[in-house]
Amino acid sequence: MKSKPTLTLDDARAAAAAAEAEAVKNAWAVTIAITDDGGHLLWLQRLDGAAPISADIAVAKARTAALGRRESKGYEDMINQGRTAFLSAPVLQGMLEGGVPIMAAGHCVGAVGVSGVKAAEDAQIARAGVSALAAAGV
């Protein structure tokens, strides 16, 4: 039987703290969502001033990145390049930039999804959360 790493609550807290620091540094009001490898929510935090809808979008972006094992932007790019049939893909609803998978030892262990500002800025915040875990050896 194979074994693989898993994302812990402490890991989720560390990723959330780093993502929040990036958002606060830039004065961006966003929601940060962190899921496990199955796309199940582990952490949700809506910063002051973030639009209520951003909570749903951030979770969807994280879920998409976790289940797809890739950044959610890849799906957005695919659709924008004409593969609109992909909009009917089951389960995936957050096919927008801003979801970033968390990889450890070659396995996807979860994802960070962010919503509230421009797509590239959402992704920047999500990557800050993922980078903090990589720097800590996750």
Secondary structure, DSSP 8 states (H G I E B T S, - for coil): --------HHHHHHHHHHHHHHHHHTT---EEEEEETTS-EEEEEE-TT--THHHHHHHHHHHHHHHHTS-THHHHHHHHTT-GGGGG-SS----SS-EEEEEETTEEEEEEEEESS-HHHHHHHHHHHHHHHHHTT-
